[in-house]
């Protein structure tokens, strides 16, 4: 739980580092659940920093390949926050004045705030690059995540009680920018699965379970034009591999043309109609797709969508998953876990130290159970209480049988107590059953409030 001594209102200037202020936060403990940036993706940058570095929560990535940005253009940006907290925000600042300092008016984008606490969450937004003269101009780009709200004009340098700061080198108006490795969706041709988008460095990849319903979304204003969707069971390939192809426009076909592939409509035999197509697979498969629409306005004669990777798995897979530890923490389960809950296969599951497995897009580490949240939040099951997974105790995730997933709390005490609990939550996809169990005395007496059972949350539930 965050300290009541939060310094989020402080309006102090940063410590000088050359001419750029270098600040982040007064956070004192990565292991205690303080938030940090774990990925930044924009333009040609896709940088993961999966380990919390601790105070002062500042990381200098200016030695990486510069972020290529063209002045006057807008770019999509995504920032991943681990150990996230509600009210976390992201500010992006660019030294467009080229004076070696961050000044008022150099904020190029902001995202947030988050509205829920816990786990890893992503903030998506847009940065707008001001017009700067010259070619191959190197300057500083700052990505700043804070718990709270920064004062206008001081987003780059204000000190916060909690947050993280990362600096990058930006190259404005690159004279010879690297061509994209993967195609991205365009106005005249877009295709995605359940809204998942890739970027020029990383393709869109979606994992779903057997018989899970998903939507394939097709978009283009070129209604009636010939189009087709290429289908392959071989992995997508980047431009530089030479296994697909790139065009001077530039566009990229990311289907491996050296391997067998097919056309959904026989080779541009379809007439384009925008819409969403519901799809489900009853068997495991890896499928890779990319759409092209005949487009007379494009020098290539057609416009390509992003490539999409679809992975249908049989479920009950926890390979590589590590349950959360500590106090009031939550993390997401791999999509391959494929848990059945209230008769639906769920790929968006999460687990919290506070005795619950949940299903939905709003992971919660809330330690105080309420009827309102049980009925309107994500669906969940378990023994919801204020638990603390300290040293010598554990949560163990396992697959004891095919289609069966179990989460076991071993000697986990209540927060601020040594009173231990031993219980498990077991989900059996084979019979669509949820079991919450423990030995005699496994659920220890406590003076706090606890909920025991299941709730379908905002999906429709009765009073737990």
N, C-alpha and C positions, 0 to 999 in steps of 0.2 A: 504494500500500500504506500502511496506517495506521502512524503513528509508534509506536515502542515506548514513547514518553514519554506515553502516554495518561493523562489525569488523571481518568479515570472514577471513581476511588475517593475523589476529594476530597469532603469534606463541608463545604464552605464555604457561608456564607449569601450571598445575592445582594446586588447593589448597590442601594441604595434608589432608588426612582423614585416620588416621593410616598410612599405607604405600601406600595404593591405593589413587591415585589422584581422587578427586571428582569434576568434571567439567560438564558443559552443555553449557549454553549460557548466553548472556547478554540480552535476550529477556525481554521486559518490559510489555507485555500485552497479556494474553491469549484471552481476549475478542476482542482484536484488530486483531485477525486472524493469530497469530503466530502458526507455526506447532508444533505438539506434537505426540509422539508414543501412539497409542490407543490399540494396541494388539501385542504380540509377541508369535508366535507358533513355537516350535521346540522340537523334541523328545516328552517327556511326559509333556512339558510345554505348556499351552494355557492361557496366562495371559492378561486380558483386563484391561486397565486403561483409562476409557472413559472420564475422566475429566482432563483438563489442570491444572497443579498444580502451574503454575507461577514460577517466578525466584526463585532459579537458574535453574529450569527445570531439576532437578535431583531427581530420585526416587530410594530408596533402597528396593529391593524385595528379599534380601538375606535370609529373614526369611521364604520364601515360601519353599515348597517341592523342594529339589535339582533337577536340570536338569540332567537326566541320560545320559551320553555320554561315548561311548567306544572308547578308543584311537585307532588311525589308521583308524577309520570309517568316512564316510561322512553322513551328515544329511541335509534334506531339512529344510529351515527356511522361514517363512513369517513374515514381519513386516508391520503393518498397520499404516499409517500416516494420521492423521486428520488435517484439515485446511492446507492442503499440498501446497507446492510451487515447481515450476520447479527448478531443480538443487538439490533438497533434495536427500541425500545419506544416506546409513546405513553402519556402520562398526561394526563388531563383533570381540571382543578381548577376549582371554582366557589366564589366568595366568597359562600357561603350565609349566613355570619354578618353580612354587610353592614357590616363594620367597616373596609373599605378595605385589607384585608390578607389574605393566604392563610395559613390556620392548619391545624394538624394535624386530620385528620378531614374535610377538605373535598375529598378526592379523590372524584370521581363516576364515574370509569371508567378502565380501562387496557386496552391491547391489546398483543399481542406476547408473546415476541420473534419477529422474523423469523429464519428458519433458513437462509437463503441470502443470498449477496452479489451485488449487481449489478442495474442497471436500475432501473426504476420498479415499486414494489410497493405494494399496498394492504393496510392493516390495518383490519379491520371489527370493530366491537364495539357495546356498549350503554352509555349513561350513565344513571344513576339520579338524578333530581333530588329533593333532600330537600324536606320541607314547609316553605314560607316563607309567612308571612302577608302580605296586601296585594295590590294590583293594580298592574300596570305598574311593578314594582319593577326598577330598573336596577342591575346589578352587573357584576362582571368574570368572564369565562370564559377560562381559559388552556388552550391545547393545546400540550403539551410533548413533543417527540420527542428521545430520548436514545440514545446508544450505550452500553448497559450497563443497570444496575438502580439505581433511586433508593432512597434510604433511606426507609422508611415514615414518613409524616408530613412529609417534606421534598421531596415530588415537585415542588412549584412553584418552589423556590428553590435546589436543589442545583446546584452548578457541575459541568459535565461537560467532558471533553476534546472531545467531538464531539456535535452535536445541533442543534436548532432550536426556537425558542419563538415562538408567535403568541398575541396577546391579542385578545379580542373583547369587545364589550358584550353582556350577556345581559339580556333583559327577561322577568322572571318574572311569570307569571299575567297575560298581556296581556289588557286589557279588551276589545279588539276585534281579535283576531288576524286576519291576512290569510288568506282561504280558500285551500286548496291549488290550485295550477295544474294538477297532474296527480294522478290517482287512484293510490293505492298498494294493494298486495295486502292483503286482509283475511282474517280467520279463516274466514268463510263463502264467500269467493270469491277464489281466487288462480290466476294463470296466468303462467307465465314460459317463456322459451326458454333451455334449458341453465343454469337457475338465475340468470340475470341479473335483477337487481332495480333498479327506478327509485326515485325519491323524489318528494316533492310539487313539486319545482322542475324535475326532469329526468326524462324518461321512459326506460324501458328500451329500449336499442337494441342490436341484435346484427347483426354482419356475418359472413356465411359464403360459402364458395365454391360453385361449381357442383358438384352431386352430394355435397356434404358432409352427413353424417348428423347431425341434431340432435334433441334431445328437447323436445317441447312438454309441459310439466308442468301438469296441472290439479288443483286441490285445493279441497275443500269437504266438510264433514261432512253436507251436505244431499243424501245419496244418493237418487237417483230423482226429485228435484225438476226441474221444467222448467228448461232453461237454453239459452243460445245463445252463439255467438261471432260478433261483428261483424267483417267483413273489408272492407278498403278499400285502394286503391292510392294514396291521397292522404295526405300527411303528417299526423301527429298534431297536434292543436291544443290550446293551453292554455285553461283556463277563461275567462281574461280576453278571449280573442279573440271570444267570442260565437258561434263556429262549431260548437261542441259544445254541452254544457249542464252546468250545475251544479245540485245540489239543496240544500235547506236542511239536510240531515242532518249534514255535507255529503258528497256524492259528486260525482264528475266523470266525464262521458262525454267522452273525448278524441278520439273519431272525428269527422272533419269531416262533419257531417250535411248540408252544402250541396252535397256532391259525391256521386257514385254510391257506394253501398256494398251489401253483401249479408250475409245470415245463413247461417252454415254449416249450420244445421238448420232453415231455412225460417221462422224466427220463433218461437223457444222451443219447437221441436218435439222437442228432445232431452231425454233423461232423464239427469241427471248421474251420471257414474261417475268417481271420482278415478283418476288414473293418469298415465303418461307415454306419449306418442305419438311414435314415431320418424318423422321427416319428412326428405325430401331434395328439392331442386329441380334439374332439369336445364336450367334456363334462367334468365337474369338477371331479377330482379324486386325491387321494393320493395313490401312488404306490411305493413299495419298492422292490429292486432287488439286486441280487448278483450272480455272475457267478462262475462256477467251471469247470476246464478242467482236464480230466484224464491225469495224469502225472506220468510215471513210475519212474522218478528220485526223486520224492518227497516221503518221508516215509509215508505220509498220503495216497498216491495213487492218489491224485489229488491236484491241486493248485487253490486257491480261489482268486478272485478279491476283490476289495473294495466293500462294500455295497453302494447303491445309493438310495436316497430318491427323488422322483419326486412329485411335488405339482402343479396340474393344477387348476388355479383359474379363476373365471368368470370375474374378472377385476374391475376397478374403485374402488380400495381399498386403502384408505389413513390412515387406522387405525394406530395411534401412530406417524404419520409423523409430524415433526415440521419444517416449512420453515426456510431458513437462515435469519439472521439479520446482521446489521452492514454494513461495506463498503467492496465491492469486495469479497463477500463470495458466496460459492456454496455448495450444498449438493445433495446427490442422493435420488431419490424417491424409495419407496418400490417397488419391482418387481410386487406386486399385483396391482399396479396402472394400469398396462396394457393399455397404451395409444395408440391410433391409429393415425398414422402420415404418410402421403403420401401412404395411403393404406396398411400400415404394422402395425401389433401389436408390440409395443415396450415395453420391460421390463427393459431396461437400460436407464431410463430417469433421468435428473437432473434439478435443478432449481437454478438460480442465482439471487442475489439481484439486479443485473443490467438488470432486465426487460425481462429475457428470460427463457423459458423452452427448454431444449435440449435433444437430443436422440443420445446415443453413448457411447463410452468407454473413452472419453477424456473430462470430465467436465471442463468448462472454466468460470472463474469469470472475464475475461478480460473486462475492462470498456470502452475501445476505439474501437468501431466497425470499421471493415475494410471489404471491398468487398472480399479480398482474403480469410480471415478466414471464412466468411459466406459461401463461395463456396467450401472450402476445409476442414473445420473443421466438427464437429458434426452437424447434422441437428438441426434446432432450429426454434422457433417462438416467436414473442413478440415485445416489444418496447425496443430495445437494446440501452442503454445509461448508463452514469455514475451516478447511483442512490445510495442512502445511507439510509438504513432502521434504523433510529435513534429512540430513545425513543419517545413514543407517536404516532409512525407510525407502519405499519405492512404489512406483506404479509400473506394472509389467503388462505389456501388450503382446498377445500371442494368437495363433491360429491352432487351437487344439485338434481341430478336425476340418475336413474340406467343407467350406461354406460357413464355418463357425469362427467368430472373433470374440476374444475375451480380454477385458481390462481388469486387472487385479490390484487393489490397494493393499499393501503389506505394511502393517504396523504404523500407519500414517496417523499422527496426532492432530487434534484440533489446534488451531492457531493459538499460541500462548499457553499451551498445555502439554502435558506428557501422556494424556489419555489416548491410547492407540485404537485405531479402527482397522479391521480386516474384512474386506468385502470385495465382491466382483460384479461386473456387468458383462453378461454374455449375450451375444446376438447370433441367432441361428438362421441364416438365410434359407436353409432347406425347408423349414416349417414356419418361417416368418414369426419367430418368437423372440422375446426379450426376457432375460432372466436376471434378477438382481438377487444375489445370495451372499451368505456369510455364515461362519460357524456361530455357535452359541456365544454370545458376548462379542461377536464381531463388530456390531454396531454399538459403540460405547455410549453410555449415558452422558449427556452434556446439557448445560443450561441454555445454550443458544438455540436458534430456530433452525430446523432442518426439514427438507421435503424428501419424501421417499416415494419413488414410482416413476411413471412415464407421463409425458405430455406432448401433444402434437403441436403445441405452440400456436403460432398464427395460422397454422394449417387447420385449426379447428380442434379444440380440446375441451374437456370438462374440467371442473375444479380439481386440481391434483390432490 
